[in-house]
Amino acid sequence: MKFYLDEDLSPKIAQILRGSDIDALSAHETGRVAVGDLEQLEFAAREKRCLVTRNRDDFIRITVQFFNEHRPHHGVLIIPHTIPGDQFSRIARLVKTFASRHPSGLEPYAILFLSPE
């Protein structure tokens, strides 16, 4: 499973994930900061990556738009705000656990929430 971290997450998380052999790329690393949410999901879809974000409402709305337009993506993983954004190692560990539970990736249009434990 490949991940693309939205700009609202630190690129340190992607670095930690790659250290654990997880294919992760950050919007910061690709120079895609200050790009709209629609463009972020389009990029993730083209790259066949699950988008990881804290921005729940917008990506739920955009996923509905993708569905209505028959434009599948490779899933959205929402990091809940109950997990502090500055806990980089914890977020990376939880994403790694998530990846191990979904080795084949997510279904098109899937939106899942990262479990805090």
C-alpha angles and dihedrals in degrees: 000000000000124000136204114196117214118233091259089073125071118255085228088077091058090048092052091048092051088052086061093050094258115139102236132158128184128217085230091058093050094048091244096132116135090021116136121261093247090056091047092056092044089054092048090049093050090049092046091238132141108241114231117201147146090221100099104164099048095047093048088053093046092048089055088051091050090049093050090049093046091241107140122203131191098255140280121246113200119208104210119228089240085078107070112237093226093062093093098164093047093050091048091049092050092047090049090052089048090052091051089055092050105040093157093050127240132307116261112279093014117153115190134172121230111244112234090226 
